[in-house]
């Protein structure tokens, strides 16, 4: 009859390395106070014995779970749709946490009940910090967690008076660059399909559009969508009804832009001959629309990576910038 091999203990590692149990504990818990040669000796004994740290016990000592939550305040149908923003954010966050040997916990927060559940989960100490992406309105969750001492970083500037650090892209300048391009190619009646006005991305892109138009003595022509393809189709129909003579449209997301282009085709308007179209995001699909879409590129994967980096620094006790804003670039293709 075979018996299970006894699991190596801290005491056995200490005996093999010729050091105290406390020294072994400090090494396996990542302490930087142990001399390098002693750390090497302990790690060699760990490998020789096949010692595996007890992470449950370790978390009691270090008060860390090595898990980080990414909260998406959107329904799952939106997160797992053909909108490439969320997969890009998740990919960037995952890459950074993998390097840091941290576990990602993905959480949806599309209702008040789910907000309460996430708040209780974080406050119970199940994660070392929380990243919140796609914040709508003055969402109280980030500030509530921060007040309770949970490290929190948002993707996008929080609305209202929430002193929560955030990572964002320069949507105002990106939108202005798009409109400047349309003015530069001689377009006179430039409309926009703005994003939701309860989200900072929607607000800032509309602000950039309006600011650039004011400088060119052109009037604003605005419809609002919700960053989905269907809303882009509907908003484009509204714009054509409002001003049949419009000759350009800046759309606050590429997915909405594909919907707008579909409506233009149905209406017999050629892109870019009759109506020039510029989007925002530079998702993979933008290269394959007909014609290929001119758009403002935001570094979505880098946004996720910086979000994770800032949260890891904050959770590690470091001071971080209140606002980290990444640049955008105009990518000119055939639609404008």
DOBANU-836574 format. One record per residue (C-alpha): residue in one letter; x, y, z. Coordinates in steps of 0.2 Angstrom, whole numbers, plus 5000, padded with zeros to 4 digits. Layout:
# residues N
+---+------+------+------+
| r |    x |    y |    z |
+---+------+------+------+
| A |    X |    Y |    Z |
...
+---+------+------+------+
END
This chain:
# residues 336
+---+------+------+------+
| r |    x |    y |    z |
+---+------+------+------+
| X | 5000 | 5000 | 5000 |
| X | 5007 | 5017 | 4995 |
| X | 5005 | 5032 | 5006 |
| X | 5004 | 5051 | 5002 |
| X | 5021 | 5060 | 5002 |
| X | 5022 | 5071 | 5017 |
| X | 5020 | 5090 | 5012 |
| X | 5037 | 5099 | 5015 |
| X | 5035 | 5112 | 5029 |
| X | 5043 | 5128 | 5033 |
| X | 5053 | 5119 | 5047 |
| X | 5060 | 5107 | 5034 |
| X | 5065 | 5121 | 5023 |
| X | 5073 | 5130 | 5037 |
| X | 5083 | 5114 | 5042 |
| X | 5089 | 5111 | 5025 |
| X | 5094 | 5129 | 5022 |
| X | 5102 | 5131 | 5040 |
| X | 5092 | 5146 | 5044 |
| X | 5077 | 5150 | 5056 |
| X | 5059 | 5147 | 5052 |
| X | 5056 | 5165 | 5053 |
| X | 5069 | 5169 | 5039 |
| X | 5061 | 5156 | 5028 |
| X | 5044 | 5164 | 5031 |
| X | 5051 | 5181 | 5026 |
| X | 5059 | 5175 | 5010 |
| X | 5043 | 5165 | 5004 |
| X | 5032 | 5180 | 5008 |
| X | 5043 | 5192 | 4997 |
| X | 5052 | 5202 | 5011 |
| X | 5066 | 5213 | 5004 |
| X | 5075 | 5213 | 5021 |
| X | 5084 | 5196 | 5019 |
| X | 5102 | 5196 | 5013 |
| X | 5103 | 5190 | 4994 |
| X | 5115 | 5175 | 4998 |
| X | 5103 | 5169 | 5012 |
| X | 5088 | 5172 | 5001 |
| X | 5097 | 5161 | 4987 |
| X | 5100 | 5147 | 5000 |
| X | 5082 | 5147 | 5006 |
| X | 5075 | 5147 | 4988 |
| X | 5087 | 5133 | 4983 |
| X | 5080 | 5123 | 4998 |
| X | 5063 | 5127 | 4993 |
| X | 5066 | 5120 | 4976 |
| X | 5075 | 5104 | 4982 |
| X | 5061 | 5100 | 4994 |
| X | 5047 | 5105 | 4982 |
| X | 5040 | 5117 | 4995 |
| X | 5023 | 5125 | 4990 |
| X | 5018 | 5140 | 5001 |
| X | 5001 | 5140 | 5009 |
| X | 4993 | 5155 | 5001 |
| X | 4979 | 5155 | 5013 |
| X | 4991 | 5156 | 5028 |
| X | 5002 | 5168 | 5018 |
| X | 4987 | 5180 | 5016 |
| X | 4984 | 5181 | 5034 |
| X | 5002 | 5186 | 5037 |
| X | 5004 | 5198 | 5023 |
| X | 4986 | 5204 | 5022 |
| X | 4986 | 5201 | 5003 |
| X | 4976 | 5190 | 4992 |
| X | 4986 | 5193 | 4976 |
| X | 4970 | 5195 | 4967 |
| X | 4964 | 5211 | 4958 |
| X | 4947 | 5215 | 4953 |
| X | 4942 | 5223 | 4936 |
| X | 4924 | 5230 | 4938 |
| X | 4914 | 5233 | 4922 |
| X | 4898 | 5243 | 4925 |
| X | 4890 | 5236 | 4909 |
| X | 4879 | 5221 | 4905 |
| X | 4888 | 5205 | 4899 |
| X | 4879 | 5207 | 4882 |
| X | 4889 | 5223 | 4879 |
| X | 4905 | 5217 | 4886 |
| X | 4905 | 5202 | 4876 |
| X | 4898 | 5210 | 4860 |
| X | 4909 | 5215 | 4845 |
| X | 4914 | 5231 | 4853 |
| X | 4933 | 5228 | 4855 |
| X | 4936 | 5241 | 4869 |
| X | 4932 | 5229 | 4883 |
| X | 4942 | 5214 | 4876 |
| X | 4957 | 5226 | 4874 |
| X | 4956 | 5233 | 4891 |
| X | 4955 | 5215 | 4899 |
| X | 4969 | 5210 | 4888 |
| X | 4980 | 5224 | 4894 |
| X | 4976 | 5222 | 4912 |
| X | 4979 | 5203 | 4911 |
| X | 4996 | 5206 | 4903 |
| X | 5001 | 5217 | 4917 |
| X | 4994 | 5206 | 4931 |
| X | 5003 | 5191 | 4923 |
| X | 5020 | 5199 | 4925 |
| X | 5016 | 5204 | 4943 |
| X | 5010 | 5186 | 4947 |
| X | 4993 | 5192 | 4952 |
| X | 4976 | 5185 | 4949 |
| X | 4962 | 5194 | 4939 |
| X | 4945 | 5194 | 4946 |
| X | 4932 | 5200 | 4932 |
| X | 4916 | 5207 | 4939 |
| X | 4900 | 5214 | 4931 |
| X | 4891 | 5229 | 4939 |
| X | 4876 | 5233 | 4929 |
| X | 4864 | 5235 | 4943 |
| X | 4862 | 5242 | 4961 |
| X | 4862 | 5225 | 4968 |
| X | 4878 | 5220 | 4959 |
| X | 4886 | 5236 | 4965 |
| X | 4882 | 5231 | 4983 |
| X | 4889 | 5214 | 4980 |
| X | 4905 | 5220 | 4974 |
| X | 4907 | 5233 | 4988 |
| X | 4904 | 5219 | 5001 |
| X | 4916 | 5207 | 4992 |
| X | 4930 | 5220 | 4991 |
| X | 4928 | 5226 | 5009 |
| X | 4929 | 5208 | 5015 |
| X | 4947 | 5208 | 5009 |
| X | 4945 | 5196 | 4994 |
| X | 4955 | 5207 | 4983 |
| X | 4970 | 5219 | 4985 |
| X | 4962 | 5232 | 4974 |
| X | 4949 | 5237 | 4962 |
| X | 4950 | 5244 | 4944 |
| X | 4933 | 5251 | 4938 |
| X | 4931 | 5253 | 4919 |
| X | 4917 | 5261 | 4909 |
| X | 4911 | 5272 | 4923 |
| X | 4893 | 5279 | 4920 |
| X | 4888 | 5296 | 4928 |
| X | 4894 | 5300 | 4946 |
| X | 4895 | 5281 | 4950 |
| X | 4897 | 5280 | 4969 |
| X | 4906 | 5263 | 4969 |
| X | 4924 | 5270 | 4967 |
| X | 4923 | 5283 | 4980 |
| X | 4914 | 5272 | 4992 |
| X | 4928 | 5259 | 4991 |
| X | 4941 | 5272 | 4992 |
| X | 4933 | 5279 | 5008 |
| X | 4934 | 5262 | 5015 |
| X | 4953 | 5260 | 5012 |
| X | 4952 | 5249 | 4996 |
| X | 4964 | 5254 | 4983 |
| X | 4954 | 5260 | 4968 |
| X | 4959 | 5267 | 4950 |
| X | 4946 | 5271 | 4937 |
| X | 4947 | 5270 | 4918 |
| X | 4941 | 5287 | 4913 |
| X | 4939 | 5303 | 4924 |
| X | 4926 | 5300 | 4937 |
| X | 4912 | 5313 | 4936 |
| X | 4906 | 5323 | 4951 |
| X | 4918 | 5327 | 4965 |
| X | 4926 | 5310 | 4967 |
| X | 4945 | 5311 | 4972 |
| X | 4949 | 5294 | 4964 |
| X | 4964 | 5292 | 4953 |
| X | 4961 | 5288 | 4935 |
| X | 4969 | 5283 | 4918 |
| X | 4961 | 5290 | 4903 |
| X | 4965 | 5295 | 4885 |
| X | 4965 | 5313 | 4878 |
| X | 4947 | 5312 | 4870 |
| X | 4945 | 5331 | 4869 |
| X | 4961 | 5333 | 4858 |
| X | 4957 | 5317 | 4848 |
| X | 4940 | 5324 | 4843 |
| X | 4947 | 5341 | 4839 |
| X | 4960 | 5333 | 4828 |
| X | 4946 | 5323 | 4819 |
| X | 4936 | 5339 | 4816 |
| X | 4951 | 5349 | 4811 |
| X | 4955 | 5336 | 4798 |
| X | 4937 | 5337 | 4791 |
| X | 4938 | 5356 | 4790 |
| X | 4955 | 5354 | 4782 |
| X | 4948 | 5344 | 4767 |
| X | 4935 | 5357 | 4764 |
| X | 4919 | 5350 | 4773 |
| X | 4907 | 5364 | 4777 |
| X | 4892 | 5355 | 4787 |
| X | 4901 | 5344 | 4799 |
| X | 4889 | 5334 | 4811 |
| X | 4893 | 5322 | 4825 |
| X | 4886 | 5307 | 4833 |
| X | 4891 | 5309 | 4851 |
| X | 4893 | 5295 | 4864 |
| X | 4882 | 5294 | 4880 |
| X | 4882 | 5310 | 4890 |
| X | 4883 | 5301 | 4907 |
| X | 4901 | 5295 | 4902 |
| X | 4917 | 5305 | 4902 |
| X | 4922 | 5298 | 4884 |
| X | 4905 | 5304 | 4877 |
| X | 4906 | 5321 | 4886 |
| X | 4924 | 5325 | 4881 |
| X | 4923 | 5320 | 4863 |
| X | 4908 | 5331 | 4861 |
| X | 4917 | 5345 | 4869 |
| X | 4932 | 5343 | 4857 |
| X | 4920 | 5343 | 4842 |
| X | 4911 | 5359 | 4848 |
| X | 4927 | 5368 | 4852 |
| X | 4935 | 5365 | 4835 |
| X | 4919 | 5370 | 4826 |
| X | 4918 | 5386 | 4835 |
| X | 4935 | 5390 | 4829 |
| X | 4930 | 5387 | 4811 |
| X | 4914 | 5397 | 4812 |
| X | 4904 | 5382 | 4808 |
| X | 4888 | 5377 | 4817 |
| X | 4886 | 5361 | 4828 |
| X | 4874 | 5347 | 4822 |
| X | 4873 | 5334 | 4835 |
| X | 4864 | 5317 | 4838 |
| X | 4868 | 5306 | 4853 |
| X | 4871 | 5287 | 4853 |
| X | 4877 | 5274 | 4865 |
| X | 4893 | 5267 | 4857 |
| X | 4883 | 5253 | 4849 |
| X | 4882 | 5250 | 4830 |
| X | 4863 | 5251 | 4831 |
| X | 4863 | 5268 | 4839 |
| X | 4875 | 5274 | 4826 |
| X | 4862 | 5269 | 4812 |
| X | 4848 | 5278 | 4821 |
| X | 4858 | 5294 | 4825 |
| X | 4864 | 5295 | 4807 |
| X | 4846 | 5294 | 4801 |
| X | 4842 | 5308 | 4813 |
| X | 4856 | 5319 | 4807 |
| X | 4851 | 5317 | 4789 |
| X | 4833 | 5322 | 4793 |
| X | 4840 | 5337 | 4803 |
| X | 4851 | 5343 | 4789 |
| X | 4851 | 5333 | 4772 |
| X | 4865 | 5344 | 4766 |
| X | 4878 | 5339 | 4779 |
| X | 4894 | 5333 | 4771 |
| X | 4904 | 5326 | 4785 |
| X | 4901 | 5317 | 4802 |
| X | 4913 | 5314 | 4816 |
| X | 4907 | 5298 | 4826 |
| X | 4913 | 5296 | 4844 |
| X | 4916 | 5277 | 4842 |
| X | 4921 | 5266 | 4827 |
| X | 4906 | 5254 | 4831 |
| X | 4894 | 5268 | 4829 |
| X | 4903 | 5274 | 4813 |
| X | 4900 | 5257 | 4805 |
| X | 4882 | 5259 | 4809 |
| X | 4882 | 5277 | 4802 |
| X | 4890 | 5271 | 4786 |
| X | 4877 | 5258 | 4784 |
| X | 4863 | 5271 | 4785 |
| X | 4872 | 5283 | 4773 |
| X | 4873 | 5268 | 4760 |
| X | 4854 | 5265 | 4762 |
| X | 4851 | 5283 | 4759 |
| X | 4861 | 5283 | 4743 |
| X | 4875 | 5294 | 4750 |
| X | 4893 | 5289 | 4745 |
| X | 4907 | 5289 | 4757 |
| X | 4918 | 5300 | 4756 |
| X | 4912 | 5308 | 4740 |
| X | 4895 | 5315 | 4748 |
| X | 4898 | 5312 | 4766 |
| X | 4916 | 5310 | 4774 |
| X | 4916 | 5299 | 4790 |
| X | 4928 | 5299 | 4805 |
| X | 4927 | 5287 | 4819 |
| X | 4936 | 5285 | 4836 |
| X | 4945 | 5270 | 4843 |
| X | 4954 | 5262 | 4829 |
| X | 4947 | 5245 | 4832 |
| X | 4953 | 5231 | 4820 |
| X | 4936 | 5232 | 4810 |
| X | 4941 | 5250 | 4805 |
| X | 4953 | 5244 | 4792 |
| X | 4940 | 5233 | 4784 |
| X | 4925 | 5244 | 4782 |
| X | 4920 | 5250 | 4765 |
| X | 4929 | 5261 | 4763 |
| X | 4942 | 5259 | 4776 |
| X | 4938 | 5271 | 4791 |
| X | 4948 | 5286 | 4795 |
| X | 4948 | 5287 | 4814 |
| X | 4956 | 5293 | 4830 |
| X | 4967 | 5279 | 4838 |
| X | 4966 | 5277 | 4857 |
| X | 4979 | 5264 | 4864 |
| X | 4966 | 5253 | 4872 |
| X | 4978 | 5239 | 4877 |
| X | 4990 | 5251 | 4884 |
| X | 4976 | 5259 | 4893 |
| X | 4972 | 5242 | 4902 |
| X | 4991 | 5240 | 4906 |
| X | 4992 | 5257 | 4914 |
| X | 4976 | 5255 | 4923 |
| X | 4984 | 5239 | 4931 |
| X | 5001 | 5247 | 4934 |
| X | 4993 | 5261 | 4943 |
| X | 4983 | 5250 | 4954 |
| X | 4997 | 5239 | 4958 |
| X | 5008 | 5254 | 4964 |
| X | 4993 | 5261 | 4974 |
| X | 4990 | 5244 | 4982 |
| X | 5009 | 5242 | 4986 |
| X | 5008 | 5258 | 4996 |
| X | 5016 | 5270 | 4983 |
| X | 5010 | 5287 | 4979 |
| X | 5003 | 5288 | 4961 |
| X | 4997 | 5302 | 4950 |
| X | 4979 | 5308 | 4952 |
| X | 4977 | 5308 | 4933 |
| X | 4987 | 5299 | 4919 |
| X | 4981 | 5304 | 4902 |
| X | 4987 | 5295 | 4886 |
| X | 4988 | 5303 | 4869 |
| X | 4978 | 5299 | 4854 |
| X | 4982 | 5299 | 4835 |
| X | 4973 | 5302 | 4820 |
| X | 4974 | 5288 | 4807 |
| X | 4969 | 5294 | 4790 |
| X | 4961 | 5281 | 4778 |
| X | 4949 | 5282 | 4764 |
| X | 4933 | 5287 | 4772 |
| X | 4938 | 5305 | 4775 |
+---+------+------+------+
END
